[in-house]
Amino acid sequence: MSARPMPQKTEPVPFLDAAADFRRYGKAWLAALREIGGSGCFILGPRVARFEKEAARFLRAKSALALASGTDALVLALRAANIGAGDEVVTTPWSFFASAGAICRVGATPVFADIEPDYFTLNPEAAAAAVTRRTRALLPVHLYGCPADMTALMKIARGAGARRLAVVEDAAQAFGASWAGQYASTHGDAGAFSFYPTKVLGGYGDGGLMVARRPAWTRRARRLAQSGQDAPFRHREIGVNSRLDEVQAALLLAKLADVKKAIRQRRRVARLYAQGLGGLSDVALPRARKGGEHVFCLYTLRVPPRARPRLARVFRERGIGFGIYYPRPLHLQPALSFLNIARGALPEAERAAREVISLPIFPGLAARDVERVCDAVRAVVR
Ligand SMILES: Cc1ncc(COP(=O)(O)O)c(C=O)c1O
């Protein structure tokens, strides 16, 4: 008599594996905590200075400033560009809220131009059409780790006959992504990164970095980040308090040394997904346009809107993590209702909100787990 196979108990597939990350870097982090605790130098110390230098060298950026968050990096880049009340900034409606929130925080008005559906990034033609005489800047977002078309966008800002616009790149999700052989954040005047734990270069807490082409912008932002102080207890303008601390900097230095490997591992997972799902006609896989190198901070598919709740249910049943980034485009956010942008005005962003679903991706994700995720997708979508 042959034994019946026992039903297999399968392990969940997490969306992210923070515990594995901590196994890799926790020791260095705890050692830094102890050392820094003993020294009493928690902020504005040597590790932050070294991290700024090494991040700038990695990115081939002219200058860098470590901050408390990616949101602050966007706000201070816009302030360094002297963007303020009465100014318009053309940006994408398809991003995390901070991209538009930062524009509002400096007193300017976000003007949304729709996205390119294949890449989820600002559509250069739509951006050009949104420029008015009040426009002072473009704020493209390299969403999910996919670089925006910086050649076309820089042409709008600097091309022959163009009125010179500042360009601030939101590279919060795109550390290590490149366009035309140059890292995202270094095409325009300034760029912003987030070190929120889920990012490609993620800390154990909040953190951010602003990079700038002109060191004078970084100097101004550095002053603004310290309550506008230009000499001890002399405040030249109203700033904020925004600093990366030494413990985060120590961790980020360790992770920066490995970030190329981490990106290679993310790309390997993306290739496995492409092999497993490439034949499905109802699924659109994420990709960068020619000239761009994606870092897959998120691996975001499009599926037919009716299939998405079913897919979510199957993922839940099988213990597979997933995310919807984002359920609502920015122009339909309650906080931005004062802009009076009607539903239907930005159809590609609105369609993305109905179709996207992000799959598990992180550097150590095993091939067999990718296969289980692909099986679940194939069980729902053709
Ligand atoms: C596209 C985008 N912009 C800006 C931010 C803001 O970064 P932080 O959360 O570090 O303030 C994020 C982070 O979630 C982001 O994903």
The ligand as an ORCA input file, in Angstrom:
! r2SCAN-3c Opt
* xyz 0 1
  C       8.345     58.592     -3.944
  C       8.569     59.040     -2.540
  N       8.817     60.334     -2.291
  C       9.073     60.787     -1.062
  C       9.082     59.948      0.023
  C       9.290     60.505      1.389
  O      10.345     59.933      2.074
  P      10.320     59.827      3.689
  O       9.305     58.793      4.044
  O      11.720     59.397      4.019
  O       9.992     61.171      4.207
  C       8.853     58.579     -0.175
  C       8.916     57.647      0.961
  O       8.098     56.911      1.322
  C       8.580     58.108     -1.485
  O       8.322     56.824     -1.713
*
